[in-house]
Amino acid sequence: MSDHVYKSVELTGSSETSIEEAVQNALNKANETVRNMEWFEVTDTRGHIENGQVGHWQVSLKVGFRLD
């Protein structure tokens, strides 16, 4: 087993559709500049209300990536 060192960043993704899509949107954007992403942990979930309905979801997460 190799010794790895990880760093984590905090992200918040949003979606009008679902919590899962909010997570995926955050990961897709981070993937443009962050290499070696290996895990995530959802730390907070909340939503925005518009006219008594869910307007959109917001999900905060920690994303861990392996350092080179």
Predicted model as a PDB file, atoms N, CA, C, CB and O in Angstrom, pLDDT in the B-factor column:
MODEL        1                                                                  
ATOM      1  N   MET A   1       0.839  -1.180   0.000  1.00 53.00           N  
ATOM      2  CA  MET A   1       0.000   0.000   0.000  1.00 53.00           C  
ATOM      3  C   MET A   1       0.883   1.242   0.000  1.00 53.00           C  
ATOM      4  CB  MET A   1      -0.954  -0.001   1.214  1.00 53.00           C  
ATOM      5  O   MET A   1       1.819   1.349   0.793  1.00 53.00           O  
ATOM      6  N   SER A   2       0.585   2.161  -0.877  1.00 75.00           N  
ATOM      7  CA  SER A   2       1.350   3.400  -0.971  1.00 75.00           C  
ATOM      8  C   SER A   2       0.888   4.389   0.080  1.00 75.00           C  
ATOM      9  CB  SER A   2       1.222   4.012  -2.366  1.00 75.00           C  
ATOM     10  O   SER A   2      -0.269   4.375   0.502  1.00 75.00           O  
ATOM     11  N   ASP A   3       1.805   5.248   0.496  1.00 87.00           N  
ATOM     12  CA  ASP A   3       1.449   6.335   1.400  1.00 87.00           C  
ATOM     13  C   ASP A   3       0.988   7.516   0.561  1.00 87.00           C  
ATOM     14  CB  ASP A   3       2.650   6.732   2.319  1.00 87.00           C  
ATOM     15  O   ASP A   3       1.744   8.045  -0.253  1.00 87.00           O  
ATOM     16  N   HIS A   4      -0.250   7.922   0.763  1.00 90.00           N  
ATOM     17  CA  HIS A   4      -0.789   9.058   0.036  1.00 90.00           C  
ATOM     18  C   HIS A   4      -1.066  10.193   1.003  1.00 90.00           C  
ATOM     19  CB  HIS A   4      -2.066   8.668  -0.727  1.00 90.00           C  
ATOM     20  O   HIS A   4      -1.345   9.972   2.182  1.00 90.00           O  
ATOM     21  N   VAL A   5      -0.986  11.405   0.488  1.00 94.00           N  
ATOM     22  CA  VAL A   5      -1.361  12.598   1.245  1.00 94.00           C  
ATOM     23  C   VAL A   5      -2.486  13.263   0.481  1.00 94.00           C  
ATOM     24  CB  VAL A   5      -0.140  13.580   1.452  1.00 94.00           C  
ATOM     25  O   VAL A   5      -2.428  13.403  -0.741  1.00 94.00           O  
ATOM     26  N   TYR A   6      -3.514  13.673   1.215  1.00 94.00           N  
ATOM     27  CA  TYR A   6      -4.688  14.283   0.607  1.00 94.00           C  
ATOM     28  C   TYR A   6      -4.884  15.696   1.112  1.00 94.00           C  
ATOM     29  CB  TYR A   6      -5.928  13.452   0.886  1.00 94.00           C  
ATOM     30  O   TYR A   6      -4.478  16.042   2.221  1.00 94.00           O  
ATOM     31  N   LYS A   7      -5.508  16.498   0.284  1.00 97.00           N  
ATOM     32  CA  LYS A   7      -5.935  17.844   0.650  1.00 97.00           C  
ATOM     33  C   LYS A   7      -7.428  17.898   0.335  1.00 97.00           C  
ATOM     34  CB  LYS A   7      -5.112  18.975  -0.130  1.00 97.00           C  
ATOM     35  O   LYS A   7      -7.909  17.186  -0.547  1.00 97.00           O  
ATOM     36  N   SER A   8      -8.158  18.745   1.061  1.00 97.00           N  
ATOM     37  CA  SER A   8      -9.579  18.877   0.757  1.00 97.00           C  
ATOM     38  C   SER A   8      -9.941  20.331   0.529  1.00 97.00           C  
ATOM     39  CB  SER A   8     -10.431  18.291   1.884  1.00 97.00           C  
ATOM     40  O   SER A   8      -9.317  21.239   1.076  1.00 97.00           O  
ATOM     41  N   VAL A   9     -10.958  20.531  -0.289  1.00 97.00           N  
ATOM     42  CA  VAL A   9     -11.511  21.854  -0.553  1.00 97.00           C  
ATOM     43  C   VAL A   9     -13.006  21.794  -0.275  1.00 97.00           C  
ATOM     44  CB  VAL A   9     -11.222  22.317  -2.024  1.00 97.00           C  
ATOM     45  O   VAL A   9     -13.617  20.730  -0.375  1.00 97.00           O  
ATOM     46  N   GLU A  10     -13.592  22.924   0.070  1.00 98.00           N  
ATOM     47  CA  GLU A  10     -15.024  22.992   0.293  1.00 98.00           C  
ATOM     48  C   GLU A  10     -15.689  23.623  -0.919  1.00 98.00           C  
ATOM     49  CB  GLU A  10     -15.348  23.787   1.576  1.00 98.00           C  
ATOM     50  O   GLU A  10     -15.233  24.647  -1.429  1.00 98.00           O  
ATOM     51  N   LEU A  11     -16.762  23.007  -1.370  1.00 98.00           N  
ATOM     52  CA  LEU A  11     -17.505  23.475  -2.534  1.00 98.00           C  
ATOM     53  C   LEU A  11     -18.985  23.555  -2.188  1.00 98.00           C  
ATOM     54  CB  LEU A  11     -17.275  22.546  -3.751  1.00 98.00           C  
ATOM     55  O   LEU A  11     -19.447  22.885  -1.264  1.00 98.00           O  
ATOM     56  N   THR A  12     -19.723  24.368  -2.925  1.00 98.00           N  
ATOM     57  CA  THR A  12     -21.178  24.382  -2.829  1.00 98.00           C  
ATOM     58  C   THR A  12     -21.725  24.339  -4.240  1.00 98.00           C  
ATOM     59  CB  THR A  12     -21.699  25.638  -2.053  1.00 98.00           C  
ATOM     60  O   THR A  12     -21.439  25.209  -5.063  1.00 98.00           O  
ATOM     61  N   GLY A  13     -22.516  23.313  -4.506  1.00 98.00           N  
ATOM     62  CA  GLY A  13     -23.159  23.177  -5.811  1.00 98.00           C  
ATOM     63  C   GLY A  13     -24.636  23.452  -5.677  1.00 98.00           C  
ATOM     64  O   GLY A  13     -25.202  23.327  -4.591  1.00 98.00           O  
ATOM     65  N   SER A  14     -25.264  23.828  -6.780  1.00 97.00           N  
ATOM     66  CA  SER A  14     -26.702  24.080  -6.742  1.00 97.00           C  
ATOM     67  C   SER A  14     -27.376  23.445  -7.945  1.00 97.00           C  
ATOM     68  CB  SER A  14     -26.991  25.588  -6.702  1.00 97.00           C  
ATOM     69  O   SER A  14     -26.749  23.170  -8.968  1.00 97.00           O  
ATOM     70  N   SER A  15     -28.680  23.220  -7.788  1.00 98.00           N  
ATOM     71  CA  SER A  15     -29.471  22.630  -8.857  1.00 98.00           C  
ATOM     72  C   SER A  15     -30.942  22.929  -8.609  1.00 98.00           C  
ATOM     73  CB  SER A  15     -29.225  21.103  -8.956  1.00 98.00           C  
ATOM     74  O   SER A  15     -31.391  22.950  -7.463  1.00 98.00           O  
ATOM     75  N   GLU A  16     -31.678  23.155  -9.665  1.00 96.00           N  
ATOM     76  CA  GLU A  16     -33.123  23.322  -9.559  1.00 96.00           C  
ATOM     77  C   GLU A  16     -33.821  21.970  -9.485  1.00 96.00           C  
ATOM     78  CB  GLU A  16     -33.657  24.129 -10.747  1.00 96.00           C  
ATOM     79  O   GLU A  16     -35.005  21.902  -9.154  1.00 96.00           O  
ATOM     80  N   THR A  17     -33.095  20.887  -9.791  1.00 96.00           N  
ATOM     81  CA  THR A  17     -33.704  19.565  -9.937  1.00 96.00           C  
ATOM     82  C   THR A  17     -33.579  18.688  -8.696  1.00 96.00           C  
ATOM     83  CB  THR A  17     -33.087  18.858 -11.098  1.00 96.00           C  
ATOM     84  O   THR A  17     -34.580  18.161  -8.210  1.00 96.00           O  
ATOM     85  N   SER A  18     -32.337  18.523  -8.167  1.00 97.00           N  
ATOM     86  CA  SER A  18     -32.155  17.554  -7.083  1.00 97.00           C  
ATOM     87  C   SER A  18     -30.859  17.808  -6.315  1.00 97.00           C  
ATOM     88  CB  SER A  18     -32.158  16.129  -7.642  1.00 97.00           C  
ATOM     89  O   SER A  18     -29.971  18.534  -6.764  1.00 97.00           O  
ATOM     90  N   ILE A  19     -30.788  17.190  -5.153  1.00 98.00           N  
ATOM     91  CA  ILE A  19     -29.573  17.236  -4.345  1.00 98.00           C  
ATOM     92  C   ILE A  19     -28.427  16.550  -5.081  1.00 98.00           C  
ATOM     93  CB  ILE A  19     -29.806  16.573  -2.973  1.00 98.00           C  
ATOM     94  O   ILE A  19     -27.302  17.050  -5.100  1.00 98.00           O  
ATOM     95  N   GLU A  20     -28.721  15.400  -5.686  1.00 98.00           N  
ATOM     96  CA  GLU A  20     -27.691  14.656  -6.403  1.00 98.00           C  
ATOM     97  C   GLU A  20     -27.112  15.466  -7.550  1.00 98.00           C  
ATOM     98  CB  GLU A  20     -28.255  13.348  -6.927  1.00 98.00           C  
ATOM     99  O   GLU A  20     -25.904  15.438  -7.786  1.00 98.00           O  
ATOM    100  N   GLU A  21     -27.960  16.184  -8.260  1.00 98.00           N  
ATOM    101  CA  GLU A  21     -27.472  17.008  -9.366  1.00 98.00           C  
ATOM    102  C   GLU A  21     -26.644  18.181  -8.850  1.00 98.00           C  
ATOM    103  CB  GLU A  21     -28.647  17.522 -10.211  1.00 98.00           C  
ATOM    104  O   GLU A  21     -25.686  18.593  -9.503  1.00 98.00           O  
ATOM    105  N   ALA A  22     -26.999  18.719  -7.694  1.00 98.00           N  
ATOM    106  CA  ALA A  22     -26.208  19.797  -7.094  1.00 98.00           C  
ATOM    107  C   ALA A  22     -24.798  19.310  -6.780  1.00 98.00           C  
ATOM    108  CB  ALA A  22     -26.890  20.324  -5.813  1.00 98.00           C  
ATOM    109  O   ALA A  22     -23.824  20.021  -7.027  1.00 98.00           O  
ATOM    110  N   VAL A  23     -24.688  18.093  -6.232  1.00 98.00           N  
ATOM    111  CA  VAL A  23     -23.375  17.501  -5.958  1.00 98.00           C  
ATOM    112  C   VAL A  23     -22.612  17.319  -7.262  1.00 98.00           C  
ATOM    113  CB  VAL A  23     -23.521  16.144  -5.220  1.00 98.00           C  
ATOM    114  O   VAL A  23     -21.443  17.690  -7.359  1.00 98.00           O  
ATOM    115  N   GLN A  24     -23.267  16.751  -8.259  1.00 98.00           N  
ATOM    116  CA  GLN A  24     -22.597  16.489  -9.539  1.00 98.00           C  
ATOM    117  C   GLN A  24     -22.157  17.783 -10.206  1.00 98.00           C  
ATOM    118  CB  GLN A  24     -23.521  15.709 -10.476  1.00 98.00           C  
ATOM    119  O   GLN A  24     -21.086  17.828 -10.813  1.00 98.00           O  
ATOM    120  N   ASN A  25     -22.966  18.839 -10.106  1.00 98.00           N  
ATOM    121  CA  ASN A  25     -22.579  20.127 -10.688  1.00 98.00           C  
ATOM    122  C   ASN A  25     -21.310  20.662 -10.033  1.00 98.00           C  
ATOM    123  CB  ASN A  25     -23.718  21.147 -10.540  1.00 98.00           C  
ATOM    124  O   ASN A  25     -20.430  21.181 -10.719  1.00 98.00           O  
ATOM    125  N   ALA A  26     -21.211  20.539  -8.710  1.00 98.00           N  
ATOM    126  CA  ALA A  26     -20.007  20.983  -8.009  1.00 98.00           C  
ATOM    127  C   ALA A  26     -18.795  20.166  -8.446  1.00 98.00           C  
ATOM    128  CB  ALA A  26     -20.199  20.876  -6.488  1.00 98.00           C  
ATOM    129  O   ALA A  26     -17.729  20.726  -8.702  1.00 98.00           O  
ATOM    130  N   LEU A  27     -18.953  18.851  -8.530  1.00 98.00           N  
ATOM    131  CA  LEU A  27     -17.842  17.985  -8.930  1.00 98.00           C  
ATOM    132  C   LEU A  27     -17.421  18.239 -10.377  1.00 98.00           C  
ATOM    133  CB  LEU A  27     -18.227  16.518  -8.751  1.00 98.00           C  
ATOM    134  O   LEU A  27     -16.230  18.254 -10.687  1.00 98.00           O  
ATOM    135  N   ASN A  28     -18.395  18.435 -11.254  1.00 98.00           N  
ATOM    136  CA  ASN A  28     -18.065  18.709 -12.663  1.00 98.00           C  
ATOM    137  C   ASN A  28     -17.235  19.975 -12.796  1.00 98.00           C  
ATOM    138  CB  ASN A  28     -19.345  18.837 -13.501  1.00 98.00           C  
ATOM    139  O   ASN A  28     -16.255  20.001 -13.540  1.00 98.00           O  
ATOM    140  N   LYS A  29     -17.620  21.018 -12.082  1.00 98.00           N  
ATOM    141  CA  LYS A  29     -16.880  22.284 -12.165  1.00 98.00           C  
ATOM    142  C   LYS A  29     -15.482  22.135 -11.565  1.00 98.00           C  
ATOM    143  CB  LYS A  29     -17.650  23.410 -11.441  1.00 98.00           C  
ATOM    144  O   LYS A  29     -14.504  22.607 -12.145  1.00 98.00           O  
ATOM    145  N   ALA A  30     -15.385  21.480 -10.408  1.00 98.00           N  
ATOM    146  CA  ALA A  30     -14.082  21.292  -9.771  1.00 98.00           C  
ATOM    147  C   ALA A  30     -13.162  20.454 -10.656  1.00 98.00           C  
ATOM    148  CB  ALA A  30     -14.247  20.623  -8.395  1.00 98.00           C  
ATOM    149  O   ALA A  30     -11.953  20.684 -10.686  1.00 98.00           O  
ATOM    150  N   ASN A  31     -13.715  19.503 -11.363  1.00 98.00           N  
ATOM    151  CA  ASN A  31     -12.923  18.621 -12.213  1.00 98.00           C  
ATOM    152  C   ASN A  31     -12.201  19.378 -13.324  1.00 98.00           C  
ATOM    153  CB  ASN A  31     -13.810  17.556 -12.816  1.00 98.00           C  
ATOM    154  O   ASN A  31     -11.249  18.858 -13.907  1.00 98.00           O  
ATOM    155  N   GLU A  32     -12.640  20.594 -13.622  1.00 98.00           N  
ATOM    156  CA  GLU A  32     -11.975  21.401 -14.647  1.00 98.00           C  
ATOM    157  C   GLU A  32     -10.576  21.840 -14.205  1.00 98.00           C  
ATOM    158  CB  GLU A  32     -12.823  22.630 -14.981  1.00 98.00           C  
ATOM    159  O   GLU A  32      -9.701  22.060 -15.042  1.00 98.00           O  
ATOM    160  N   THR A  33     -10.362  21.969 -12.877  1.00 97.00           N  
ATOM    161  CA  THR A  33      -9.077  22.482 -12.402  1.00 97.00           C  
ATOM    162  C   THR A  33      -8.424  21.648 -11.302  1.00 97.00           C  
ATOM    163  CB  THR A  33      -9.261  23.867 -11.907  1.00 97.00           C  
ATOM    164  O   THR A  33      -7.231  21.809 -11.042  1.00 97.00           O  
ATOM    165  N   VAL A  34      -9.166  20.773 -10.661  1.00 97.00           N  
ATOM    166  CA  VAL A  34      -8.615  19.974  -9.559  1.00 97.00           C  
ATOM    167  C   VAL A  34      -8.328  18.566 -10.073  1.00 97.00           C  
ATOM    168  CB  VAL A  34      -9.601  19.933  -8.336  1.00 97.00           C  
ATOM    169  O   VAL A  34      -9.211  17.911 -10.625  1.00 97.00           O  
ATOM    170  N   ARG A  35      -7.095  18.105  -9.889  1.00 96.00           N  
ATOM    171  CA  ARG A  35      -6.716  16.759 -10.326  1.00 96.00           C  
ATOM    172  C   ARG A  35      -6.815  15.785  -9.160  1.00 96.00           C  
ATOM    173  CB  ARG A  35      -5.286  16.754 -10.912  1.00 96.00           C  
ATOM    174  O   ARG A  35      -6.797  16.184  -7.996  1.00 96.00           O  
ATOM    175  N   ASN A  36      -6.916  14.531  -9.484  1.00 96.00           N  
ATOM    176  CA  ASN A  36      -6.835  13.431  -8.520  1.00 96.00           C  
ATOM    177  C   ASN A  36      -7.929  13.449  -7.451  1.00 96.00           C  
ATOM    178  CB  ASN A  36      -5.503  13.460  -7.852  1.00 96.00           C  
ATOM    179  O   ASN A  36      -7.690  13.025  -6.320  1.00 96.00           O  
ATOM    180  N   MET A  37      -9.123  13.935  -7.794  1.00 97.00           N  
ATOM    181  CA  MET A  37     -10.218  13.894  -6.822  1.00 97.00           C  
ATOM    182  C   MET A  37     -10.574  12.439  -6.536  1.00 97.00           C  
ATOM    183  CB  MET A  37     -11.464  14.677  -7.345  1.00 97.00           C  
ATOM    184  O   MET A  37     -10.707  11.634  -7.458  1.00 97.00           O  
ATOM    185  N   GLU A  38     -10.727  12.105  -5.255  1.00 96.00           N  
ATOM    186  CA  GLU A  38     -10.975  10.712  -4.899  1.00 96.00           C  
ATOM    187  C   GLU A  38     -12.166  10.496  -3.981  1.00 96.00           C  
ATOM    188  CB  GLU A  38      -9.772  10.152  -4.258  1.00 96.00           C  
ATOM    189  O   GLU A  38     -12.696   9.386  -3.939  1.00 96.00           O  
ATOM    190  N   TRP A  39     -12.611  11.510  -3.242  1.00 96.00           N  
ATOM    191  CA  TRP A  39     -13.748  11.303  -2.339  1.00 96.00           C  
ATOM    192  C   TRP A  39     -14.452  12.627  -2.088  1.00 96.00           C  
ATOM    193  CB  TRP A  39     -13.286  10.674  -1.000  1.00 96.00           C  
ATOM    194  O   TRP A  39     -13.893  13.702  -2.301  1.00 96.00           O  
ATOM    195  N   PHE A  40     -15.703  12.519  -1.625  1.00 98.00           N  
ATOM    196  CA  PHE A  40     -16.417  13.706  -1.180  1.00 98.00           C  
ATOM    197  C   PHE A  40     -17.272  13.360   0.024  1.00 98.00           C  
ATOM    198  CB  PHE A  40     -17.282  14.287  -2.313  1.00 98.00           C  
ATOM    199  O   PHE A  40     -17.647  12.207   0.236  1.00 98.00           O  
ATOM    200  N   GLU A  41     -17.570  14.386   0.809  1.00 98.00           N  
ATOM    201  CA  GLU A  41     -18.408  14.253   1.996  1.00 98.00           C  
ATOM    202  C   GLU A  41     -19.397  15.410   1.983  1.00 98.00           C  
ATOM    203  CB  GLU A  41     -17.550  14.241   3.318  1.00 98.00           C  
ATOM    204  O   GLU A  41     -18.989  16.571   1.971  1.00 98.00           O  
ATOM    205  N   VAL A  42     -20.693  15.108   1.987  1.00 98.00           N  
ATOM    206  CA  VAL A  42     -21.705  16.156   2.047  1.00 98.00           C  
ATOM    207  C   VAL A  42     -21.727  16.705   3.468  1.00 98.00           C  
ATOM    208  CB  VAL A  42     -23.118  15.618   1.622  1.00 98.00           C  
ATOM    209  O   VAL A  42     -21.901  15.951   4.426  1.00 98.00           O  
ATOM    210  N   THR A  43     -21.552  18.015   3.605  1.00 98.00           N  
ATOM    211  CA  THR A  43     -21.486  18.633   4.929  1.00 98.00           C  
ATOM    212  C   THR A  43     -22.727  19.452   5.257  1.00 98.00           C  
ATOM    213  CB  THR A  43     -20.264  19.512   5.025  1.00 98.00           C  
ATOM    214  O   THR A  43     -22.997  19.720   6.428  1.00 98.00           O  
ATOM    215  N   ASP A  44     -23.488  19.853   4.236  1.00 98.00           N  
ATOM    216  CA  ASP A  44     -24.677  20.656   4.491  1.00 98.00           C  
ATOM    217  C   ASP A  44     -25.597  20.582   3.281  1.00 98.00           C  
ATOM    218  CB  ASP A  44     -24.300  22.128   4.808  1.00 98.00           C  
ATOM    219  O   ASP A  44     -25.138  20.527   2.141  1.00 98.00           O  
ATOM    220  N   THR A  45     -26.887  20.581   3.539  1.00 98.00           N  
ATOM    221  CA  THR A  45     -27.888  20.593   2.488  1.00 98.00           C  
ATOM    222  C   THR A  45     -28.926  21.640   2.835  1.00 98.00           C  
ATOM    223  CB  THR A  45     -28.541  19.194   2.306  1.00 98.00           C  
ATOM    224  O   THR A  45     -29.421  21.682   3.962  1.00 98.00           O  
ATOM    225  N   ARG A  46     -29.251  22.473   1.884  1.00 98.00           N  
ATOM    226  CA  ARG A  46     -30.277  23.484   2.117  1.00 98.00           C  
ATOM    227  C   ARG A  46     -30.951  23.807   0.787  1.00 98.00           C  
ATOM    228  CB  ARG A  46     -29.668  24.771   2.764  1.00 98.00           C  
ATOM    229  O   ARG A  46     -30.504  23.377  -0.276  1.00 98.00           O  
ATOM    230  N   GLY A  47     -32.013  24.557   0.869  1.00 97.00           N  
ATOM    231  CA  GLY A  47     -32.737  24.923  -0.341  1.00 97.00           C  
ATOM    232  C   GLY A  47     -33.241  26.343  -0.278  1.00 97.00           C  
ATOM    233  O   GLY A  47     -33.277  26.973   0.779  1.00 97.00           O  
ATOM    234  N   HIS A  48     -33.626  26.825  -1.428  1.00 96.00           N  
ATOM    235  CA  HIS A  48     -34.178  28.166  -1.571  1.00 96.00           C  
ATOM    236  C   HIS A  48     -35.658  28.012  -1.938  1.00 96.00           C  
ATOM    237  CB  HIS A  48     -33.392  29.007  -2.660  1.00 96.00           C  
ATOM    238  O   HIS A  48     -36.014  27.221  -2.811  1.00 96.00           O  
ATOM    239  N   ILE A  49     -36.499  28.771  -1.264  1.00 97.00           N  
ATOM    240  CA  ILE A  49     -37.942  28.672  -1.480  1.00 97.00           C  
ATOM    241  C   ILE A  49     -38.400  29.825  -2.363  1.00 97.00           C  
ATOM    242  CB  ILE A  49     -38.710  28.677  -0.129  1.00 97.00           C  
ATOM    243  O   ILE A  49     -38.072  30.985  -2.116  1.00 97.00           O  
ATOM    244  N   GLU A  50     -39.161  29.484  -3.391  1.00 96.00           N  
ATOM    245  CA  GLU A  50     -39.763  30.481  -4.283  1.00 96.00           C  
ATOM    246  C   GLU A  50     -41.244  30.172  -4.423  1.00 96.00           C  
ATOM    247  CB  GLU A  50     -39.062  30.493  -5.682  1.00 96.00           C  
ATOM    248  O   GLU A  50     -41.617  29.104  -4.907  1.00 96.00           O  
ATOM    249  N   ASN A  51     -42.088  31.104  -4.001  1.00 97.00           N  
ATOM    250  CA  ASN A  51     -43.541  30.941  -4.089  1.00 97.00           C  
ATOM    251  C   ASN A  51     -44.028  29.662  -3.427  1.00 97.00           C  
ATOM    252  CB  ASN A  51     -43.975  30.955  -5.533  1.00 97.00           C  
ATOM    253  O   ASN A  51     -44.908  28.977  -3.949  1.00 97.00           O  
ATOM    254  N   GLY A  52     -43.449  29.344  -2.272  1.00 97.00           N  
ATOM    255  CA  GLY A  52     -43.872  28.170  -1.520  1.00 97.00           C  
ATOM    256  C   GLY A  52     -43.371  26.845  -2.062  1.00 97.00           C  
ATOM    257  O   GLY A  52     -43.765  25.790  -1.565  1.00 97.00           O  
ATOM    258  N   GLN A  53     -42.513  26.876  -3.064  1.00 96.00           N  
ATOM    259  CA  GLN A  53     -41.973  25.662  -3.682  1.00 96.00           C  
ATOM    260  C   GLN A  53     -40.448  25.689  -3.603  1.00 96.00           C  
ATOM    261  CB  GLN A  53     -42.444  25.532  -5.162  1.00 96.00           C  
ATOM    262  O   GLN A  53     -39.837  26.736  -3.391  1.00 96.00           O  
ATOM    263  N   VAL A  54     -39.852  24.512  -3.779  1.00 95.00           N  
ATOM    264  CA  VAL A  54     -38.388  24.448  -3.837  1.00 95.00           C  
ATOM    265  C   VAL A  54     -37.933  25.144  -5.118  1.00 95.00           C  
ATOM    266  CB  VAL A  54     -37.874  22.957  -3.788  1.00 95.00           C  
ATOM    267  O   VAL A  54     -38.264  24.718  -6.224  1.00 95.00           O  
ATOM    268  N   GLY A  55     -37.165  26.229  -4.946  1.00 97.00           N  
ATOM    269  CA  GLY A  55     -36.620  26.940  -6.106  1.00 97.00           C  
ATOM    270  C   GLY A  55     -35.349  26.287  -6.601  1.00 97.00           C  
ATOM    271  O   GLY A  55     -35.168  26.080  -7.800  1.00 97.00           O  
ATOM    272  N   HIS A  56     -34.472  25.964  -5.668  1.00 97.00           N  
ATOM    273  CA  HIS A  56     -33.266  25.202  -6.001  1.00 97.00           C  
ATOM    274  C   HIS A  56     -32.644  24.645  -4.727  1.00 97.00           C  
ATOM    275  CB  HIS A  56     -32.243  26.085  -6.766  1.00 97.00           C  
ATOM    276  O   HIS A  56     -32.907  25.118  -3.621  1.00 97.00           O  
ATOM    277  N   TRP A  57     -31.825  23.641  -4.915  1.00 98.00           N  
ATOM    278  CA  TRP A  57     -31.087  22.989  -3.839  1.00 98.00           C  
ATOM    279  C   TRP A  57     -29.676  23.523  -3.807  1.00 98.00           C  
ATOM    280  CB  TRP A  57     -31.082  21.459  -4.012  1.00 98.00           C  
ATOM    281  O   TRP A  57     -29.111  23.852  -4.850  1.00 98.00           O  
ATOM    282  N   GLN A  58     -29.097  23.614  -2.612  1.00 98.00           N  
ATOM    283  CA  GLN A  58     -27.684  23.920  -2.440  1.00 98.00           C  
ATOM    284  C   GLN A  58     -27.081  22.845  -1.549  1.00 98.00           C  
ATOM    285  CB  GLN A  58     -27.475  25.347  -1.830  1.00 98.00           C  
ATOM    286  O   GLN A  58     -27.624  22.527  -0.491  1.00 98.00           O  
ATOM    287  N   VAL A  59     -25.961  22.289  -1.979  1.00 98.00           N  
ATOM    288  CA  VAL A  59     -25.287  21.238  -1.226  1.00 98.00           C  
ATOM    289  C   VAL A  59     -23.824  21.630  -1.049  1.00 98.00           C  
ATOM    290  CB  VAL A  59     -25.414  19.858  -1.943  1.00 98.00           C  
ATOM    291  O   VAL A  59     -23.117  21.874  -2.026  1.00 98.00           O  
ATOM    292  N   SER A  60     -23.379  21.687   0.196  1.00 98.00           N  
ATOM    293  CA  SER A  60     -21.967  21.949   0.484  1.00 98.00           C  
ATOM    294  C   SER A  60     -21.266  20.617   0.695  1.00 98.00           C  
ATOM    295  CB  SER A  60     -21.799  22.874   1.738  1.00 98.00           C  
ATOM    296  O   SER A  60     -21.818  19.701   1.304  1.00 98.00           O  
ATOM    297  N   LEU A  61     -20.062  20.522   0.190  1.00 98.00           N  
ATOM    298  CA  LEU A  61     -19.321  19.281   0.326  1.00 98.00           C  
ATOM    299  C   LEU A  61     -17.834  19.550   0.439  1.00 98.00           C  
ATOM    300  CB  LEU A  61     -19.601  18.362  -0.849  1.00 98.00           C  
ATOM    301  O   LEU A  61     -17.324  20.562  -0.040  1.00 98.00           O  
ATOM    302  N   LYS A  62     -17.154  18.618   1.084  1.00 98.00           N  
ATOM    303  CA  LYS A  62     -15.698  18.588   1.095  1.00 98.00           C  
ATOM    304  C   LYS A  62     -15.281  17.595   0.033  1.00 98.00           C  
ATOM    305  CB  LYS A  62     -15.122  18.205   2.511  1.00 98.00           C  
ATOM    306  O   LYS A  62     -15.834  16.500  -0.060  1.00 98.00           O  
ATOM    307  N   VAL A  63     -14.314  17.979  -0.760  1.00 98.00           N  
ATOM    308  CA  VAL A  63     -13.788  17.095  -1.794  1.00 98.00           C  
ATOM    309  C   VAL A  63     -12.317  16.850  -1.504  1.00 98.00           C  
ATOM    310  CB  VAL A  63     -13.987  17.701  -3.221  1.00 98.00           C  
ATOM    311  O   VAL A  63     -11.537  17.791  -1.360  1.00 98.00           O  
ATOM    312  N   GLY A  64     -11.945  15.583  -1.419  1.00 97.00           N  
ATOM    313  CA  GLY A  64     -10.560  15.217  -1.151  1.00 97.00           C  
ATOM    314  C   GLY A  64      -9.858  14.839  -2.441  1.00 97.00           C  
ATOM    315  O   GLY A  64     -10.397  14.123  -3.285  1.00 97.00           O  
ATOM    316  N   PHE A  65      -8.646  15.339  -2.568  1.00 97.00           N  
ATOM    317  CA  PHE A  65      -7.842  14.956  -3.730  1.00 97.00           C  
ATOM    318  C   PHE A  65      -6.427  14.620  -3.282  1.00 97.00           C  
ATOM    319  CB  PHE A  65      -7.822  16.087  -4.791  1.00 97.00           C  
ATOM    320  O   PHE A  65      -5.894  15.192  -2.331  1.00 97.00           O  
ATOM    321  N   ARG A  66      -5.840  13.671  -4.003  1.00 96.00           N  
ATOM    322  CA  ARG A  66      -4.501  13.188  -3.663  1.00 96.00           C  
ATOM    323  C   ARG A  66      -3.452  14.159  -4.205  1.00 96.00           C  
ATOM    324  CB  ARG A  66      -4.269  11.757  -4.231  1.00 96.00           C  
ATOM    325  O   ARG A  66      -3.518  14.578  -5.361  1.00 96.00           O  
ATOM    326  N   LEU A  67      -2.490  14.508  -3.360  1.00 95.00           N  
ATOM    327  CA  LEU A  67      -1.399  15.370  -3.797  1.00 95.00           C  
ATOM    328  C   LEU A  67      -0.375  14.556  -4.572  1.00 95.00           C  
ATOM    329  CB  LEU A  67      -0.736  16.068  -2.594  1.00 95.00           C  
ATOM    330  O   LEU A  67      -0.098  13.405  -4.236  1.00 95.00           O  
ATOM    331  N   ASP A  68       0.183  15.164  -5.610  1.00 89.00           N  
ATOM    332  CA  ASP A  68       1.202  14.495  -6.425  1.00 89.00           C  
ATOM    333  C   ASP A  68       2.475  14.291  -5.628  1.00 89.00           C  
ATOM    334  CB  ASP A  68       1.501  15.304  -7.694  1.00 89.00           C  
ATOM    335  O   ASP A  68       3.448  13.743  -6.147  1.00 89.00           O  
TER     336      ASP A  68                                                      
ENDMDL                                                                          
END                                                                             
